[in-house]
Amino acid sequence: MCANRAIGLPDDQDELTAFIVGLWNQKATIMIGAVLGGVLAAAYAFLSSPVYQATMILMPPPKNGIAELNLGRIKDTELAEYSVKDVYEVFQRNVQAESLRRDFFRNVYLPSLGEEARNSSLDDLYARYVKKIIISPEGRGPTERVTVSVLNGSPQGAVEWANAFVSKADAAAKKELVENVNREVDVRARNLGQQITLLRQNAKVAKEDRIVRLKEALAIAQSVGLEKPPMLGGRLSEEISTGMSGDLTYMRGTQALQAEIKNLEGREYDDPFLVSLRDLQMRFETYKGIYVNPDKISVFQLDGEIEQPDRPVKPQKGLIVAIGLLVGGAFGLLVALLRNMSRKVFKKA
């Protein structure tokens, strides 16, 4: 007993007991603080404008949804096929692009505000706006999804905004893909067109060169009086017949040379005599015939249907009231402690 007194335990116990009793005597103050905090929080919760959230879960498109992009993309055309991953990556980049957010802010969000609200700073309006559209990529690989959540003051408005935002991303992705296809096809078609033009020009020059050589051979044949090829027998005849070109072209005789010159000079089209022309023309027409209809392309698919929310996500009334009770109770407790301390100081004085 003496030891306990020496270390002061009884005094500490007395002080603790007095502290608890003092708080108990101030329970009305603590309760009033808690009730007051709860009432203020409830007033805020029930008077605040509700905020509804509409959510769309977007997944990679089906295989048949990108078939339109692969029209004409066969081995002979040297065009690489588009995969589901390629198309979905374009859509993901567009749905998360800052340019899309800015476009939606100017054309959808600002017109929905009242005239007084639109007079505020654009930076402040944009800062509030970016909190209303939440884009969250989820997963990896073929199961990768993108969740688009939109907040609005009405359930129908939230659904409309979500649909409008995703539709803009969808249109932007399709436009980019179609432009890529058209640009690639156009470049290849122009290259083939240049090859066809050069082939025809070269054929024309080669024909003119051929006529010059034949006319020179004709002059030689006329000078030696050779109208027809010489008739020789045996192996020597075969060797001369097969060698009637170059310097020996004149040995074909004036009749054959004049006939060929007349035929070449009267020929209007060299296309049938160009071996590789038809293949180039076929490939050229294949590229020119490629047309991608964006309405037949799918750059994503919706995982489930978007539903109109029936309960606001903000304010969370129960949570707000609970926090108000706790804060009010803590404030009442603080007041009670201050009152106890002031009384103790007064008694000692």
C-alpha positions in Angstrom: 0.0 0.0 0.0 2.8 2.3 0.9 4.7 1.3 -2.3 1.6 2.2 -4.4 1.3 5.6 -2.8 5.0 6.1 -3.3 4.7 5.7 -7.1 1.5 7.6 -7.2 -1.0 5.0 -8.5 -3.9 5.9 -6.3 -3.6 9.5 -7.4 -3.6 8.5 -11.1 -6.6 6.3 -10.6 -8.4 9.1 -8.9 -7.6 11.5 -11.7 -8.8 8.9 -14.4 -12.0 8.3 -12.4 -12.6 12.1 -12.2 -11.9 12.5 -15.9 -14.4 9.8 -16.8 -17.0 11.2 -14.4 -16.5 14.7 -15.8 -17.1 13.4 -19.3 -20.1 11.5 -18.2 -21.5 14.7 -16.7 -20.9 16.4 -20.1 -22.7 13.7 -22.1 -25.4 16.1 -23.0 -22.9 18.4 -24.6 -21.3 15.5 -26.6 -24.8 14.3 -27.7 -25.8 17.8 -28.7 -22.6 18.1 -30.8 -23.3 14.7 -32.5 -26.9 15.5 -33.2 -26.0 19.0 -34.5 -23.3 17.5 -36.8 -25.7 14.8 -38.0 -28.5 17.4 -38.7 -26.1 19.6 -40.7 -24.7 16.6 -42.7 -28.3 15.4 -43.4 -29.3 18.8 -44.6 -26.3 18.9 -46.9 -26.9 15.4 -48.2 -30.6 15.9 -48.9 -30.3 19.4 -50.3 -27.3 18.6 -52.6 -28.1 17.9 -56.3 -27.9 14.1 -57.0 -25.3 12.8 -59.4 -25.9 9.7 -61.5 -23.3 7.5 -63.2 -23.7 5.5 -66.4 -21.1 2.9 -67.3 -20.1 1.3 -70.6 -17.8 -1.7 -70.7 -16.0 -1.9 -74.1 -14.3 -5.0 -75.4 -12.3 -5.9 -78.6 -14.4 -6.2 -81.7 -15.4 -9.6 -83.2 -13.3 -11.1 -86.0 -16.1 -10.6 -88.5 -16.4 -6.9 -87.5 -13.0 -6.1 -89.1 -13.6 -8.1 -92.3 -14.3 -5.0 -94.3 -10.9 -3.6 -93.6 -9.2 -6.7 -95.1 -10.9 -6.5 -98.5 -8.3 -7.2 -101.2 -5.7 -7.9 -98.6 -4.4 -11.1 -100.1 -0.9 -12.3 -100.7 -0.7 -11.0 -104.3 -1.5 -7.5 -103.2 1.3 -7.4 -100.6 -1.1 -5.7 -98.1 -0.8 -6.9 -94.5 -4.1 -8.0 -92.9 -5.6 -6.1 -90.0 -6.0 -8.1 -86.8 -8.5 -7.6 -84.0 -5.6 -6.3 -81.8 -4.6 -3.7 -84.4 -8.1 -2.3 -84.7 -8.8 -2.3 -81.0 -5.5 -0.4 -80.3 -6.6 2.3 -82.6 -10.0 2.6 -80.8 -8.3 2.6 -77.4 -6.0 5.4 -78.4 -8.9 7.5 -79.6 -11.2 6.9 -76.6 -8.4 8.0 -74.3 -7.2 10.9 -76.4 -7.2 14.4 -75.0 -8.5 15.7 -78.3 -11.7 13.7 -77.8 -12.1 15.1 -74.3 -11.7 18.6 -75.6 -14.1 18.1 -78.4 -16.7 16.7 -76.1 -16.2 19.6 -73.7 -16.8 22.2 -76.4 -19.6 20.5 -78.3 -21.5 18.7 -75.5 -20.6 19.8 -72.0 -20.5 23.6 -72.5 -23.8 23.8 -74.3 -25.5 21.8 -71.5 -24.6 24.5 -68.9 -26.6 27.6 -68.2 -25.5 31.0 -69.4 -24.2 32.1 -66.0 -22.1 28.9 -65.6 -20.6 29.4 -69.0 -19.3 32.8 -68.0 -16.9 31.2 -65.5 -13.3 30.5 -66.3 -12.8 27.8 -69.0 -10.0 26.3 -67.0 -12.2 26.0 -63.9 -15.0 24.5 -66.0 -12.7 22.0 -67.7 -11.2 21.0 -64.3 -14.8 20.2 -63.1 -15.6 18.5 -66.4 -12.7 16.0 -66.4 -14.0 14.6 -63.2 -17.2 13.7 -64.9 -15.7 11.3 -67.5 -13.6 8.4 -66.1 -11.9 6.1 -68.5 -10.3 3.0 -67.0 -8.4 0.3 -69.0 -8.7 -3.2 -67.5 -6.9 -6.4 -68.2 -4.4 -7.4 -70.9 -4.5 -9.3 -74.2 -7.6 -10.5 -75.9 -9.7 -9.9 -72.7 -8.6 -6.3 -72.3 -11.5 -4.0 -71.6 -12.1 -0.2 -71.3 -14.6 1.1 -68.8 -16.2 4.5 -69.6 -18.1 6.0 -66.7 -19.9 9.3 -67.1 -21.5 11.4 -64.3 -24.5 13.6 -64.9 -27.2 15.3 -62.9 -29.9 13.1 -64.4 -30.1 9.3 -65.2 -31.1 9.9 -68.8 -28.4 12.6 -69.3 -25.7 10.2 -68.0 -26.7 7.5 -70.5 -26.9 10.1 -73.3 -23.4 11.5 -72.5 -21.9 8.0 -72.3 -23.3 7.0 -75.6 -22.3 10.3 -77.2 -18.7 10.1 -75.9 -18.2 6.5 -77.1 -19.8 7.3 -80.4 -17.3 10.1 -81.0 -14.4 7.7 -80.2 -15.9 5.1 -82.5 -16.2 7.6 -85.4 -12.7 8.9 -84.8 -11.2 5.4 -84.8 -13.1 4.4 -88.0 -12.0 7.6 -89.7 -8.4 6.9 -88.9 -8.6 3.3 -90.1 -10.3 4.1 -93.3 -7.8 7.0 -94.0 -4.9 4.6 -93.4 -6.4 2.0 -95.8 -7.1 4.6 -98.5 -3.6 6.1 -98.2 -1.9 2.8 -98.4 -4.0 1.6 -101.4 -3.6 5.0 -103.1 0.2 4.9 -102.8 0.4 1.4 -104.2 -2.0 2.2 -107.0 0.0 5.2 -108.0 3.2 3.2 -108.0 1.6 0.6 -110.3 0.3 3.4 -112.5 3.8 4.8 -112.9 5.1 1.3 -113.8 2.4 0.9 -116.5 3.2 4.3 -117.9 6.9 3.6 -118.0 6.3 0.2 -119.6 4.3 1.8 -122.4 6.8 4.5 -123.0 9.6 2.0 -123.1 7.6 -0.1 -125.6 7.1 2.9 -127.8 10.8 3.8 -127.8 11.7 0.1 -128.5 9.2 0.0 -131.4 10.7 3.2 -132.9 14.2 1.7 -132.5 13.0 -1.5 -134.2 11.7 0.4 -137.1 15.0 2.3 -137.6 16.9 -1.0 -137.6 14.5 -2.6 -140.1 14.7 0.4 -142.4 18.5 0.2 -142.3 18.3 -3.5 -143.1 15.8 -2.8 -145.9 18.2 -0.3 -147.5 20.9 -3.0 -147.5 18.6 -5.6 -149.0 17.5 -3.2 -151.7 21.1 -2.3 -152.5 22.0 -6.0 -153.1 18.7 -6.8 -154.8 17.5 -9.3 -152.2 13.7 -9.5 -152.3 13.3 -12.9 -150.5 15.5 -14.9 -148.1 18.0 -17.1 -150.0 16.9 -20.7 -150.4 19.6 -23.0 -149.0 19.4 -26.6 -148.3 20.5 -28.7 -145.3 22.0 -27.4 -142.0 23.3 -24.2 -143.5 19.8 -23.0 -144.3 18.7 -23.6 -140.7 21.7 -21.7 -139.3 21.1 -18.7 -141.6 17.3 -18.7 -141.0 17.8 -18.6 -137.2 20.5 -15.9 -137.5 18.5 -13.4 -139.6 18.8 -10.7 -137.0 21.2 -8.0 -136.1 23.7 -7.6 -139.0 21.9 -10.3 -141.0 18.4 -8.9 -140.8 18.7 -7.7 -144.4 18.8 -11.3 -145.5 15.1 -11.6 -144.8 14.5 -9.8 -148.0 12.8 -6.5 -148.9 9.3 -8.0 -149.0 9.4 -9.2 -145.4 11.2 -6.1 -144.1 8.7 -3.7 -145.8 5.8 -5.7 -144.5 7.1 -5.6 -140.9 7.9 -1.9 -141.1 4.4 -1.1 -142.4 2.9 -3.2 -139.7 4.9 -1.5 -136.9 4.2 2.0 -138.2 0.5 1.3 -138.5 0.3 -0.3 -135.0 -1.7 2.0 -132.6 -1.5 0.0 -129.4 1.5 -1.9 -128.1 -0.3 -3.3 -125.0 -0.9 -6.8 -126.4 2.8 -7.2 -127.0 3.9 -6.2 -123.4 4.3 -9.4 -121.5 4.1 -8.0 -117.9 1.5 -5.3 -118.7 -1.6 -7.4 -118.0 -0.3 -8.4 -114.5 0.4 -4.8 -113.6 -3.0 -3.7 -114.9 -4.8 -6.4 -112.9 -3.0 -5.4 -109.7 -3.7 -1.7 -110.4 -7.5 -2.4 -110.8 -7.5 -4.5 -107.7 -6.1 -1.5 -105.6 -8.4 1.0 -107.3 -11.4 -1.2 -106.6 -10.8 -1.4 -102.8 -13.4 0.6 -100.9 -13.9 0.4 -97.2 -17.4 1.2 -95.9 -17.0 2.5 -92.3 -20.5 1.6 -91.5 -19.5 -2.1 -91.8 -16.6 -1.8 -89.4 -16.7 -2.6 -85.7 -13.8 -1.2 -83.6 -15.2 -2.5 -80.3 -18.1 -4.4 -78.9 -20.2 -3.6 -75.8 -20.0 -6.0 -72.9 -23.6 -6.0 -71.9 -26.2 -3.2 -72.3 -25.8 0.2 -70.8 -28.5 0.6 -68.2 -30.1 3.8 -66.9 -29.1 4.3 -63.3 -31.9 4.4 -60.8 -29.9 5.5 -57.8 -27.4 8.4 -57.5 -23.8 7.8 -56.7 -23.5 11.2 -55.1 -24.2 12.3 -52.5 -24.0 9.1 -50.4 -26.5 10.2 -47.8 -25.9 7.5 -45.2 -22.1 7.9 -45.3 -22.4 11.7 -45.1 -24.8 11.5 -42.1 -22.5 9.0 -40.3 -19.5 11.3 -40.9 -21.5 14.3 -39.6 -22.4 12.4 -36.4 -18.8 11.4 -35.8 -17.5 15.0 -36.5 -20.3 16.5 -34.3 -19.6 14.0 -31.5 -15.9 14.8 -31.7 -16.6 18.5 -31.5 -18.9 17.9 -28.5 -16.2 15.8 -26.9 -13.7 18.6 -27.4 -16.1 21.2 -25.9 -16.6 18.8 -22.9 -12.9 18.4 -22.4 -12.4 22.2 -22.5 -15.1 22.7 -20.0 -13.7 20.1 -17.6 -10.2 21.7 -17.9 -11.6 25.1 -17.3 -13.4 23.9 -14.2 -10.3 22.2 -12.8 -8.2 25.3 -13.4 -10.9 27.4 -11.7 -11.0 25.2 -8.7 -7.2 25.2 -8.3 -7.3 29.0 -8.6 
